[in-house]
């Protein structure tokens, strides 16, 4: 609905559910169909058939590159993985300060420092070319920052990025210090591609709100990271895997699930605010997990089957299926990622989607400024006299 009268307000659902706030060319989520896309292409099909760099190019520059342009793009972005000296030197202190809260909390500080060290200026004051350059700089640096903070937190020396490795393989290399085997690198690459963007979720909207003020790109990304850190947004992959651990054995699945449903607890890894069908990301990650095989995968499949059956029994009429977090946790566990890095790994992909949304928002000079309904005591009330 458009508003033409100054001061006129329009009631909308809590949480802005279903409210269209802008137009975008970057993609969409069609929850009723179980489908989402990046620009005009199926996101899952991209994850199954193209490289991370291809999709990065698509999101920020609008097209899928051919082999020559892909090579040029990789040559352009690989050197940006290396951090400015001021940021690298500050990481040990950031890691110590965020030891209890983890790399994602440290990333917020490091992003602000990166923006200052790299000379990021307000989006409002720079042209599209410089905005794009800032987006590449930040996006390329995030995996380096996250893996360095993780290693420093464990008393290990950060691993310098390698310019010759693709994005996903380099991420795993910086995390472990060892070049990953092709199967694990491919699995993580497909996961990363599948989580680059996903409509106007909380963190993406946060990034766009900040961008609408004309702030610099690092400020927009730091705000998005803050939104992502919430357990109801990006913090669920490890919690879904924790649930598998808590269940433990097949004979405990039914009583464990029944107890939580009856007590009103949320079962992490199931349900989604948009999808009314199976989450297409979950379907793809389930196939990846099956490719690895093993006891964890077998147990996860058993839990999924029983949870869906029990939810259908206890909550009839509601469509509740696994979401991306359930099998994302399984795949990352199988690829050797520590659980405290599950959400940071999600962030290493989503920074691309955030950046694309920030660049798109920067082309619109309208600040995002909604209204709220006041529900406190009726004003004006007399101001009480000050007590002597």
N, C-alpha and C positions, 0 to 999 in steps of 0.2 A: 504494500500500500504506500502511495506517495503522500507526503505531507506538504501542503502549500501554505497553510496559515501559520504565521509566526506564533510560537508558543504552544501550538496545538500538539497534543500527545495522543499516541495510539497504544492500546494495551496489546501486549504480545505474550506468548507462553513463557513460563519460568524457564530460565536457562537459554532463552532465545531458540528453543527447539523448533526447527522448520522455518525459521524466519530468514528470508533472503535479504542480505545486507549489502550485497554488491554483485557485480558480474565478474566472471573470471574465464580465462581461456586455458587455464592450467589443468583442469580436470574436474571430476565429480564422482560422487558415490551414489549409486542407485540401489538403495537398501532393499527394496522390494524384489529386485531381480538377483541380488547377490553378485553385483558387478561394480567395478570401479575402474577409472581410466586416467591416464596421464595424457593431456591434450586429447588427440583423437584415437589413441591406441589403448587397448586393454592392458592394464598394469601387470596382470598375471602373465599375459602372453609376452610382454616385454621382459619380465623376469626370467621367463623360460627360454628366450631366444636372443637377447641382446646383452651387451656388457653394461656394467655400471656407468662407465664413461659415456656410452651412447645415450643412456637415459638422463644423465646429468646434462649433457649437451642439449637434449630435447627440452628439458625443463627450463634451462636458463637461456637458451638461444633459439628455441622454437622448432627445431628439426632434428631428425635422426641423422647422424653423420654417416658418410660412406667411409671406406677404409682409410682413405687419405686424410679426410677431415678428423677422423677419430685419432689417428696418429698425431696430427697437429695439436689436437685438444689435449691429449695426454702429455705431449711435450710442453704445452703451456701450463698445465696444472701441476705436474709432478714437482717442479722446483718450489711451488708454493707450500708444499708440505713442511718445508724447513722453517722453523720459527725464528722470528727476530731475536737477537741476543737478549734484549730486555725481558722478553717473555720467557725464554728458556732459562735464564738466570733466576727468575722469580718462581719457577715451578716447584722447587724443593720447599720453599716457604709456604706456598699455597697448599701443597700436599700435606704438610704438617698441620696446617690450620684446619684442613678439611678431613683429617684422618678419620673422624667418627662419622662423618656424613658422606664421604666418598667422592669419586671423580666428577660426578655430575654437579655437585655443589661447587667444587673447585673450578669447573669449567665456566661458571658464571663470572667468577673473578677474572679468570684467564682471558675470557672473551673481551671483557672491558679493557684489560691491559693490552690485548692484541690490537683493538681498535685505536687505542691511544698511540701505541708504538708504530703502527702502520699508517698513522695519520688519517684515519677515517674522518670525514667531515659529514655534517648533517646532509641527509638525502635531499633536503629541500634546496641545498646550496650547490649541488653538483649535477652534472649531466648524466645521461643514461650510460654512457661509456664508462665513466668512473664508478658509477653504482655497480655495474656489472663486474668491473675489476675488483671492487671491494668484496662482492659476493663470492667470487672465485677464491680470493685470498682467505676469507674466513672459512669457507666450506672445506678447502684443502687442509687447513690448519687444525680443524676440530679433531680428527682422528689422532693426530700427533699429540695434541694436548691431552686427550682422554687416556691414551695408552701410557703416556709419560707419567701422568698423575697416578694411574693404577700401579705402575711399577715402583715409583717412588714411595707410594704408600706401603709397599711390601718390602722396602729396603733394597730394591733393585735399581740398577742404573737404567735410565731410559734408553730405548733403542732408536737410533736415528732412522728416519725414513729412507727407503730405497726408491730412486727415481725410475728404476727399470721394472718395478712390479706394478700390476694393476691395483686399483683402489682397494678392493677387498683383500687381496693377497697381502698387500702392504700393511693393511690394518692388522691382520693376524700376525704378520712378521713383527711389527712393532710391539704387539701385545706379548708374544712368547719369546722373541729373539731367534726364532727358527722359521725358515721358509715353509709355509704350509703345504701339505700334499694337495694335489689337484681336486680331489673329491671334497675335502673340507672347504677349500677356497671357493669352489663352485657353489656349495651349499650356502655359505655365508653371503656370497655375492647375490644369489637369488633372493635370500632373505632381505638383504639391504635394499635391493631394487624394489621389492614389494612393499617396503615401508617408507619410501621417499616422500610420499604425499598421500593424504587421505581426506580430501575435502576440507571443510571449515571446522576442523577440530579445535579444541581449546587452545593448544599451543600455536597453531597457525593463525587463529583469530587474534591471539595476543600479539603475535609478531606484526600483524597488519594494523592493529590499533596503534601500536607504538610507531610504526612506519607512517601512519597518517598524520602524526605530529611533526614529521620532517626530521626526526632524530636520526643519528648515524646508524649504520647497519649493525654494528656490534651491540648497540643498545637494544635493537629489535631482537637480535638472536638471544641475548642474555635473558630478556623477558620470556621468550619462547621456552628456553631451557627451564626457567622457573616453573612455568605451567606444566611442562612435561614431567617434572620431578614428582608431581603428585601421584599417589598410588592409584587414583581412579583414572589416570591417563596413561602415562608411560611406565608406571612402576609395577605392572602386573606380571611380566614374564617370569621373574624369579618366584613370585608368590604362587603362580600356577604350579610351578615345579615343586615348591614347598608343600603344596597340597598333596601331590603324588607321594612325597616322602611321608607325610602325616598319615595317609591311608595305609601305606606300607605293603599290604598283601591283598590279593583279590577278595578274600573272605571278609575284609573290612570295608569294602567299597560301599555296600548298601547301607549298613548302619551309620557310617561316617557321613554319607550324603544326607540321609534322612534326618539325622540330628541337626545338621546345619540348616537345612531347608526349614525345618519346623521351628528353629530358633530365630529365623529371619536373617541369617548370615548370608553374605554374598559368596558364591562359589567362584573363585578367581579362575579366569580362563573360559568362562561360559557367559553367553549373552552379549549383546552389543546394542548401543543406543540407536543405531541406524539400520543394521541388517535385520531383516525378518526371515531370512533364509540362512543357510550356512555361509559363514565368512569365506570368501574366495581365497583369502590369504591363508586361512587355516587349511583349506583343502590342498593347496599347493605344498604347504609345509608338511602336512601329513604324508604326502607322497615322497617328499625328500627324506623324512624320518624313516619311512618304510624301506627306502633304498639303503639306509644304514643297517636296519634291523637290530635285533638284540633284545634283551629282557626289558629295558626301559621302554622301548617302542611298543613291545607287546603289552606291557602293563598300561601304558597310556591309551592304547586302543581299547583295552578292556574298560578302563575308567570312563572314557568318552561314551562308549556304548551304554554303560549302566547309568551314568549321570543323565544322559538324554532320556532314557527310559523312565527313570525315577522322577525327573522334572516334569515329564509328560503326565505321569500319574499324580504327582503332588500339586502341580500347577497346570491343570488342564486348560487348553485353549491358548497357551503361550508358546511361542516358538523360541526355544533356547538351545543354541548350538555352541560348539567351541568357537572362540574368537581367535584372533591372530596370536594372542599371548600364550595359549595352551601349547601349541606345537612349536612356537618360536622358542620357548624354553627348552623343549626336548631337543630341537635341532642344535641350539647353541651349546647345550650340555654335551651332546655327542661330538661336537666340533672342538671341545676342550676349553670353552670360554668359562671363566669363573662367574658365578651367579651375580656378584656385585657389578659385573660388566654387562649384564643383559640389557638394562635400560640405557646405559651409555652407548652400547652398540646400536640400539634403536636410534639414538640421537645422532650417531655418526652418519646415518642415512637421512634422517628427517631434516638435517640442516640444509640439504639441497632443496627440499620442498619449501621450507621456511624462506630461504633466500629467494626462490622464484616468486613466492607470494609477496615478499617485501618489495622486490623490483616492480611487480605489477601494481602494488598499492602506491608506490612512489610516483607513478604516472598520474595519480588522481590527487588533486590538491585539497580535497574535502576531508576535514578532520572528522574522525569517528567520535561522536559525542552524544550518546544516548541519554535518556532521562530515567529517573527513578520516582516512584510514588512515595511521598512522605507519609508515614503511618504513626508518628510520635504524638505527643500531647499537642492539642490545637494551639497554634501561635496566633497572635503574640501573647505571651504570658508576662505578667509583671516580673521584672527582675528583682529577686529578693535583696533586701538591704544587706550590705556587708556587715559581718559580725565584728565587733571590736575585740 
